Amino acid sequence: MSSKKIKEVYKVINKPRKDKPKINMIFKGLSKRQVLVPMSQADSTKLMVLSSKHVVNINKTLNDIKSNTIADFIWANSRGLTIMTNKVTSISDLNTIEKYIKNIDIIDLEDVLASRLS
C-alpha cells in the first residue's frame, strides 16, 4: 500500500468517537434518598410539565426490575432535577432511572450539564 492509503486507514482507526453524552446522577443527603440529575434549566422545565406522568413511569420501570424503591416526587431547581425516593436507591435503581430519563424524547442530551456537588 502507498503511504497515503496507510495514513487514511490510520485516521479512520484512530478517529475519536462521539458517544452519547452521559447523565451524571449523584446522591444527596445522609439518607441518600435524593437522586440529582444535572441538566439545563430548559430541559428540566420541559420535564416538569408532565412530572406526575414521569413519576408514574419511573415507578413502573422500577417495578419491572422487581425493585422496592418508589419515586415519590420530582422537583426542579437551578441545577437540574431532584427525584425523591422512599428509601435508599441501589445502583440498579439508578441505572433504571438513568435509562428512563435518557429515553425521554423532550430532553436534549447535548444540553446535559456535568454533575456538581452542592
Summary of the structure (lengths in Angstrom):
residues: 118
radius of gyration: 18.7
end to end distance: 56.2
largest distance: 64.2
contacts: 299
relative contact order: 0.22
helix: 42%
strand: 18%
